[in-house]
Amino acid sequence: LLYTIKFEDYTSTYGNNHEMNTLSSSFRRKKNNVPENQQNEYISWTNKWLSQKRMQVFSLQQDFRSGVIFAALIELVGGVTLYGIDPHPTSKPQQDGNINSCLEFLAQRGLQPENVPDSTGIILGDVPCVMSVLHQISTLDPNSKLKPIDLKAIRSGKSFVYFFLSPGYR
């Protein structure tokens, strides 16, 4: 029995769904190879703005999945109000809606985050996707000193294909 997980596009083919979904998610967590100091720089910039709303983030991988933080940042940094944002999303469609509203707002301003076509990567906790969106939001701030991330450098050599010869192999 052969299992394959390819991280570039989050596609996977496998037999035992439960076992491989668990394995796939653990590998996906390791995919985010952004240096910690650069992640901390983005977290600090985000928290500087969010302090105005008494909000705070601790993780780029976890705290942005609902889209609420992105919406708050766009409103604070851009000085606008986003309508239709669910402040307490409890389902994936609500999260999708929030994130896609933010991405649409950025696209209308000509700020398309690199390699972030939709909400999938953000909901999965892909740190480079989150950082790409944050960088585009930071361009609304004339005093921002956030450096853009180089997604090609982060992802180069990081696309793995794992072959498992048996379902029990780890």
C-alpha positions in Angstrom: 0.0 0.0 0.0 1.5 3.3 -1.1 0.6 6.7 0.5 1.6 10.0 -1.0 1.4 13.5 0.6 2.4 16.4 -1.5 2.5 19.7 0.4 2.9 22.2 -2.4 -0.8 22.2 -3.1 -2.1 20.4 0.0 -3.2 17.4 -2.1 -2.9 13.9 -0.8 -3.9 10.5 -1.9 -4.1 7.7 0.5 -6.1 4.7 1.7 -6.9 5.1 5.4 -8.4 8.6 5.7 -8.3 9.0 9.5 -4.7 7.8 9.9 -3.4 9.8 6.9 -5.3 13.0 7.8 -3.7 12.9 11.2 -0.3 12.3 9.7 -0.9 14.9 7.0 -1.8 17.6 9.5 1.3 16.9 11.6 3.5 17.2 8.4 1.6 20.3 7.4 2.5 22.0 10.7 6.2 21.4 9.9 5.8 23.1 6.5 6.0 26.6 7.9 9.7 27.1 7.7 9.7 30.9 8.2 12.4 32.0 10.6 11.1 32.7 14.1 12.6 36.2 14.3 10.7 37.2 11.1 7.5 35.7 12.5 8.0 37.7 15.8 8.5 40.9 13.8 5.1 40.4 12.1 3.5 39.5 15.4 4.9 42.7 17.0 3.7 44.8 14.2 0.3 43.2 14.4 0.0 43.6 18.2 1.1 47.3 17.9 -2.0 47.9 15.9 -4.4 45.5 17.7 -3.6 47.1 21.1 -6.0 49.9 20.0 -8.8 47.4 20.1 -7.5 45.5 23.1 -6.7 42.5 21.0 -3.5 40.5 20.8 -2.0 37.6 18.8 0.5 35.0 19.8 0.7 32.7 16.8 0.7 33.4 13.1 -0.4 29.8 12.5 -3.4 29.8 14.9 -4.7 33.3 15.5 -5.6 34.3 11.9 -7.8 31.4 10.9 -11.1 33.1 11.6 -10.3 36.3 9.6 -11.4 38.5 12.5 -7.8 39.7 13.1 -7.3 40.5 9.4 -10.5 42.5 9.4 -9.5 44.4 12.6 -6.1 45.2 11.1 -7.5 46.4 7.8 -10.0 48.6 9.7 -7.2 50.0 12.0 -4.4 50.4 9.4 -6.6 51.4 6.5 -9.0 53.6 8.4 -12.0 51.9 6.9 -14.9 49.8 8.0 -15.4 46.3 6.6 -19.0 45.2 6.5 -20.2 41.6 6.7 -17.5 40.3 9.0 -18.7 37.7 11.5 -17.0 38.7 14.8 -17.4 35.1 16.2 -17.2 32.6 13.3 -18.0 29.1 14.4 -17.9 27.3 11.1 -15.5 27.0 8.1 -17.9 28.9 5.8 -18.0 31.8 8.2 -14.2 31.8 8.4 -14.0 31.6 4.6 -16.4 34.5 4.3 -14.3 36.7 6.7 -11.0 35.9 5.1 -12.3 36.3 1.5 -13.9 39.6 2.4 -10.5 40.8 3.6 -8.8 39.4 0.4 -11.4 41.1 -1.8 -10.8 44.4 0.0 -7.1 44.2 -0.6 -7.6 43.1 -4.2 -9.9 46.2 -4.8 -6.9 48.3 -3.6 -4.5 46.6 -5.9 -2.9 44.7 -3.1 -3.0 41.0 -4.0 -1.1 38.9 -1.5 1.4 36.7 -3.3 0.3 33.0 -3.7 -2.9 33.5 -1.6 -5.8 32.9 -4.1 -8.3 32.1 -1.4 -8.8 31.4 2.3 -7.6 27.8 2.3 -3.9 28.3 3.2 -4.9 30.7 6.0 -7.5 28.4 7.5 -4.9 25.6 7.4 -2.5 27.7 9.3 0.1 28.3 6.5 2.4 30.9 8.1 3.8 32.2 4.7 0.2 32.8 3.5 -0.6 34.7 6.7 2.6 36.7 6.4 1.9 37.5 2.8 -1.6 38.9 3.7 -0.1 40.8 6.7 2.6 42.4 4.4 -0.1 43.6 2.0 -2.1 45.1 4.9 1.1 46.8 6.2 1.5 48.7 2.9 -1.6 50.6 4.0 0.6 51.9 6.9 3.1 54.5 5.6 5.3 54.0 8.7 5.5 50.2 8.4 8.9 48.7 8.3 7.8 45.1 7.7 10.0 43.4 5.1 8.2 41.3 2.5 8.7 37.6 2.8 10.3 35.6 0.0 7.9 32.8 -0.5 10.0 31.2 -3.2 13.0 31.0 -0.9 10.8 29.6 2.0 9.2 27.0 -0.2 12.1 26.0 -2.3 13.3 22.6 -1.4 10.5 22.3 1.1 8.1 20.5 -1.1 8.2 17.0 0.0 6.6 13.8 -1.2 6.5 11.1 1.4 6.0 7.5 0.5 4.8 5.1 3.2 5.1 1.4 2.4 2.5 0.3 5.0 -0.3 2.0 6.9 1.6 1.4 10.2 4.9 3.0 9.1 5.7 6.3 10.8 
